[in-house]
């Protein structure tokens, strides 16, 4: 009798989860596992943890829904806090299982976890599944992909690639091995409160995405995407995508169905275009790996020095620059910030305050409800001129941005009140 583990990472769903489907097909007994890593709650070099209240609460809600879905199919979720290798070695002693299926995450820390499990004697089967496009269908090897996004996009479009066809959820999950399930009440992550406007979980993702399409909001996406206030100016799919409550491929498929029904336009194209940016930042990790996490990034230019006093002013929204302060206060209060404001506050930190881009990226990791390792790193490298952008950095003129995006001062009024 084959017992296997399925290790949920950033893929907290059953539908369009090829790795989970493979695990179900290969096992007589299957134990779904989620490991909370205490290291994320320890202070970084900059003096704050890596996961804050907004993402913690969203994650808790997402895990509760995942557990409920698993139980509906006669399974359950083994949710525990601890070091990943220690957790699986404890489980191996109880089940004699040593095969782990999981989502592949192509970032240094996550790759290191898989390497440590392999070194400890586990057979780990990571499956790439977090992109909209199927990597096998790309017109270039990932190690030789175009550096510049425009060239990447042109080659993808020339081949007519749109999305990988989503797979169904398993109809049957193999029974659990004989093991005592931990009490989830024992976990520190339980009963967190957050002032975020987002609710975690597959059902919440479904509800939000359905209403977005039903109200025909994709049609106006390109026109409104740089606005700062409200829920409707952008899709707000990112929190559910980041935790894997919904797959990028399934959203792209829904967008394609929408275009068949209502016709394609600039808005629908731009929504797909943004999902393609998300893929691009993922795929760059196959080409450059750890270099994307060096202080210099892919450049030869040293980064700015870290200044704790300036950092406090920036991170707490006390720089004296009203648009920046409004943005940083919104981020801290809600765990969310529009894409436009993310670029503006990042640019201000790097170019006006001469701040260390890595400290800024770490603060976003701590605060954002929709933190995604690839997109966060990619966007900060892009603004700082440490990535593949041929322009070598993106400084924003705050006065111009204020005039363009908050001329009447309503956004600043909301967050500086």
C-alpha positions in Angstrom: 0.0 0.0 0.0 1.5 3.3 -1.1 1.2 6.3 1.3 2.2 9.7 0.0 2.2 13.2 1.4 0.8 16.2 -0.5 2.5 19.4 0.8 0.4 22.4 0.1 2.5 25.6 -0.4 1.1 28.5 -2.4 -1.6 26.4 -4.1 -4.5 26.2 -1.6 -7.1 24.8 -3.9 -8.2 21.4 -5.3 -9.4 22.6 -8.7 -6.7 23.1 -11.4 -4.0 21.7 -9.1 -2.1 19.2 -11.3 0.4 18.3 -8.6 -2.4 17.3 -6.2 -4.2 15.4 -8.9 -1.0 13.4 -9.6 -0.6 12.7 -5.9 -4.2 11.4 -5.7 -3.6 9.1 -8.7 -0.4 7.6 -7.4 -1.4 6.9 -3.8 -3.4 4.3 -1.8 -3.3 6.6 1.2 -2.7 10.4 1.0 -1.9 12.9 3.8 -2.4 16.6 2.8 0.0 18.7 4.9 0.4 22.4 5.5 3.4 23.6 7.4 3.5 27.1 9.1 7.1 28.2 9.3 8.0 30.0 12.5 11.0 31.6 10.7 8.5 33.9 8.9 7.4 35.4 12.2 10.9 36.1 13.4 12.4 39.6 12.9 14.4 40.2 9.7 17.7 42.1 9.6 15.5 45.3 9.3 13.6 44.6 12.6 10.2 43.3 11.5 8.8 39.9 10.6 8.2 38.5 7.1 4.5 37.9 7.5 2.1 40.4 9.0 -1.5 40.4 10.3 -3.3 40.9 6.9 -1.6 37.9 5.2 -1.8 35.8 8.3 -5.6 36.3 8.5 -6.1 35.7 4.8 -4.0 32.5 5.0 -6.0 31.3 8.0 -9.3 31.8 6.1 -7.9 30.1 3.0 -6.7 27.0 5.0 -10.1 26.7 6.8 -11.8 26.6 3.4 -9.2 24.1 2.0 -9.7 21.9 5.0 -13.5 22.0 4.5 -13.1 21.0 0.8 -10.9 18.1 1.8 -13.3 16.9 4.5 -16.1 17.0 1.9 -14.2 14.4 0.0 -13.4 12.3 3.0 -9.9 13.7 3.6 -8.5 16.3 5.9 -5.6 18.8 6.3 -2.6 18.1 8.6 -1.8 21.6 9.6 1.2 22.1 11.9 3.8 24.7 12.8 7.5 23.8 12.6 10.6 23.3 10.5 9.6 21.6 7.2 12.2 18.8 7.4 11.4 18.1 11.1 7.6 18.0 10.4 8.0 15.5 7.5 10.5 13.3 9.5 8.0 13.1 12.3 5.3 12.1 9.8 7.5 9.6 8.1 8.2 7.8 11.4 4.4 7.4 11.9 3.4 6.5 8.3 6.6 5.0 6.7 5.9 7.3 3.7 8.8 9.1 2.1 7.2 10.4 -1.1 6.1 14.1 -1.2 4.2 15.8 -4.0 4.1 19.6 -4.0 4.0 22.7 -6.1 7.4 23.8 -7.5 8.4 27.3 -6.3 11.5 28.5 -8.2 12.7 31.0 -5.6 15.9 30.4 -3.6 14.5 29.7 -0.1 11.7 27.4 -1.4 14.2 25.5 -3.6 16.4 25.1 -0.6 13.6 23.5 1.4 13.1 20.9 -1.3 16.9 20.2 -1.4 17.0 19.7 2.4 14.0 17.3 2.2 15.9 15.3 -0.6 19.0 15.3 1.6 17.0 13.9 4.5 16.0 10.9 2.3 12.6 12.0 1.0 11.6 11.6 -2.7 10.2 15.0 -3.6 8.1 15.4 -6.7 7.7 19.2 -7.3 5.3 20.1 -10.2 5.4 23.6 -11.9 1.8 24.9 -11.9 1.7 28.6 -10.8 1.9 30.3 -14.2 -0.8 31.1 -16.7 1.2 29.6 -19.6 2.4 26.1 -19.8 6.2 26.2 -19.7 6.4 23.2 -22.1 4.6 25.3 -24.8 6.9 28.4 -24.7 8.8 29.2 -27.9 12.2 29.3 -26.0 13.9 27.4 -23.2 13.4 29.3 -19.9 17.2 29.6 -19.4 17.4 31.4 -22.7 14.2 33.5 -22.5 14.2 37.1 -23.7 15.3 39.5 -20.9 13.0 42.3 -22.0 9.3 41.9 -21.3 8.2 43.3 -24.7 10.3 40.7 -26.6 9.0 38.0 -24.3 5.4 39.1 -24.9 5.9 39.3 -28.7 7.3 35.8 -28.9 4.4 34.4 -26.8 1.8 36.2 -28.9 3.4 35.2 -32.2 3.0 31.5 -31.1 -0.7 32.3 -30.2 -0.2 31.2 -26.6 -3.0 32.2 -24.2 -3.1 29.9 -21.1 -2.7 26.3 -20.0 -6.0 24.4 -20.0 -7.1 24.0 -16.4 -7.6 20.5 -14.9 -10.5 19.4 -12.8 -10.4 18.8 -9.1 -10.1 15.1 -8.2 -13.4 13.4 -7.6 -11.9 11.0 -5.1 -9.1 11.6 -2.6 -7.3 8.5 -1.3 -8.1 7.8 2.4 -5.8 9.2 5.1 -3.1 7.0 6.6 -3.6 5.9 10.2 -2.4 9.0 12.0 -3.5 11.3 14.7 -4.5 14.7 13.3 -3.3 17.8 15.2 -5.7 20.2 16.8 -5.8 23.3 14.7 -6.7 25.3 17.8 -3.2 24.8 19.0 -1.8 26.9 16.1 -0.8 30.5 16.7 -2.3 31.5 13.3 -5.9 31.0 14.5 -8.4 33.8 15.3 -6.4 36.6 13.8 -8.1 39.9 13.0 -7.3 42.1 10.1 -8.6 45.4 8.6 -8.0 44.0 5.1 -10.9 44.2 2.6 -10.1 40.7 1.4 -11.4 37.3 2.7 -9.3 34.3 2.0 -10.4 31.0 0.5 -11.6 29.4 -2.7 -15.2 30.4 -2.3 -14.3 34.0 -1.6 -12.1 34.0 -4.7 -15.0 32.5 -6.8 -17.5 35.1 -5.5 -15.2 38.0 -6.2 -14.1 36.9 -9.6 -17.7 36.0 -10.7 -19.0 39.5 -9.8 -16.1 41.1 -11.5 -17.0 39.4 -14.8 -20.8 39.7 -14.3 -20.5 43.5 -13.9 -18.5 43.7 -17.2 -15.6 45.3 -15.3 -12.9 43.8 -17.6 -14.1 46.1 -20.4 -12.9 49.2 -18.5 -9.8 47.7 -16.9 -7.3 49.5 -19.1 -8.9 52.9 -18.5 -9.3 52.5 -14.7 -6.2 50.4 -13.7 -4.2 53.3 -12.5 -6.8 54.8 -10.2 -6.2 54.7 -6.4 -9.6 54.4 -4.6 -12.2 51.6 -4.4 -12.5 48.0 -5.4 -13.4 48.3 -9.0 -10.6 50.2 -10.7 -8.5 47.0 -10.9 -9.3 43.3 -10.8 -8.1 42.6 -7.2 -7.4 39.0 -8.1 -3.9 39.1 -6.6 -4.6 38.0 -3.0 -6.2 34.8 -4.2 -3.6 34.2 -6.9 -0.8 34.7 -4.3 -2.1 32.0 -2.0 -3.2 29.8 -4.9 -6.9 29.9 -4.0 -7.4 30.3 -7.7 -5.0 29.5 -10.6 -3.9 32.0 -13.2 -4.8 29.6 -15.9 -8.4 29.2 -14.7 -8.8 33.0 -14.6 -7.3 33.3 -18.1 -9.8 30.6 -19.3 -12.7 32.6 -17.8 -11.4 35.7 -19.5 -11.3 33.9 -22.8 -14.9 32.7 -22.3 -15.9 36.2 -21.5 -14.3 37.5 -24.8 -16.1 34.8 -26.7 -19.4 36.0 -25.1 -19.0 39.8 -25.2 -16.1 40.4 -27.6 -12.4 41.2 -26.9 -11.4 44.8 -26.3 -8.5 46.9 -24.8 -9.6 46.1 -21.3 -9.8 42.3 -21.7 -6.4 42.3 -23.5 -4.8 44.4 -20.7 -6.1 42.1 -18.0 -4.4 39.1 -19.9 -1.3 41.3 -20.4 -1.0 41.8 -16.6 -1.3 38.1 -16.0 1.5 37.7 -18.6 3.7 40.1 -16.6 3.1 37.8 -13.6 4.3 34.9 -15.6 7.4 36.8 -16.9 8.5 37.5 -13.3 8.1 33.8 -12.5 10.0 32.6 -15.6 13.0 35.0 -14.9 13.7 32.9 -11.8 14.6 29.9 -14.0 17.1 32.0 -15.9 18.7 34.1 -13.1 17.8 32.3 -9.8 19.7 33.6 -6.7 21.1 36.6 -8.6 17.7 38.2 -8.4 18.1 38.3 -4.6 21.6 39.9 -4.5 21.8 43.5 -3.4 23.1 44.5 -6.8 20.6 42.3 -8.6 21.6 41.8 -12.2 23.4 45.2 -12.2 27.0 46.2 -11.4 25.9 49.2 -9.3 25.9 48.9 -5.5 22.6 49.6 -3.7 21.9 52.5 -1.4 22.9 52.1 2.2 20.1 51.4 4.8 19.2 54.3 7.0 16.9 53.2 9.9 15.6 56.7 10.7 14.6 57.4 7.0 13.1 53.9 6.8 10.9 54.6 9.8 9.7 57.8 8.2 8.9 56.1 4.9 7.4 52.9 6.4 5.1 54.7 8.9 3.9 57.3 6.4 5.7 60.2 8.0 8.0 61.6 5.2 6.1 64.9 4.9 5.3 64.1 1.3 1.5 63.8 1.4 1.0 61.3 -1.5 3.7 59.0 -0.2 2.4 59.2 3.4 -1.1 58.4 2.3 0.1 55.4 0.3 2.2 54.0 3.2 -0.7 54.4 5.6 -3.1 52.7 3.3 -0.6 49.8 3.0 -0.2 49.4 6.7 -4.0 49.7 7.5 -5.3 47.4 4.7 -2.4 45.3 3.5 -3.1 46.5 0.0 -1.9 49.3 -2.3 -2.8 49.9 -6.0 -0.1 49.0 -8.5 0.4 52.7 -9.3 1.0 53.6 -5.7 3.3 50.7 -5.2 5.5 52.1 -7.9 5.3 55.6 -6.6 6.2 54.8 -3.0 9.0 52.4 -4.1 10.5 55.0 -6.4 10.3 57.6 -3.6 12.1 55.3 -1.2 14.9 54.4 -3.6 15.5 57.7 -5.5 14.2 60.5 -3.2 15.2 59.0 0.2 18.2 57.1 -1.2 16.9 54.0 0.5 18.0 50.3 0.2 15.6 48.6 -2.3 15.9 45.3 -0.4 14.5 46.9 2.8 11.6 48.2 0.8 10.9 44.8 -0.8 11.1 43.2 2.7 8.6 45.8 4.1 6.2 44.9 1.3 6.6 41.2 2.1 5.6 42.0 5.7 2.6 44.2 4.9 1.0 42.9 1.7 -2.0 40.6 1.8 -1.1 39.6 -1.8 2.6 39.1 -1.3 4.0 36.9 -4.1 7.7 36.2 -4.0 8.2 36.5 -7.8 6.1 39.6 -8.4 7.4 41.4 -5.3 11.0 40.8 -6.2 10.5 41.4 -9.9 8.7 44.8 -9.4 11.3 46.1 -6.9 14.2 45.1 -9.2 12.3 46.8 -12.0 11.9 50.1 -10.1 15.5 50.0 -8.7 17.1 49.3 -12.1 18.5 46.0 -10.7 16.7 43.6 -13.0 16.3 43.2 -16.8 14.7 46.6 -17.7 16.9 48.2 -20.3 16.0 51.7 -18.9 18.0 50.8 -15.8 15.4 52.1 -13.2 12.1 53.9 -13.0 12.2 57.1 -10.9 8.8 58.7 -10.6 8.1 62.4 -10.3 5.9 62.6 -7.2 4.5 66.1 -8.1 3.4 64.8 -11.6 2.0 61.6 -10.1 0.0 63.6 -7.6 -1.4 65.8 -10.4 -2.2 62.8 -12.6 -3.7 60.5 -10.0 -4.9 62.6 -7.0 -5.5 66.1 -8.4 -8.5 66.7 -6.1 -6.7 65.3 -3.1 -9.5 62.8 -2.2 -7.1 59.9 -1.9 -4.8 61.9 0.5 -7.8 63.1 2.5 -8.9 59.5 3.1 -5.6 58.2 4.4 -4.1 61.3 6.1 -7.3 62.0 8.0 
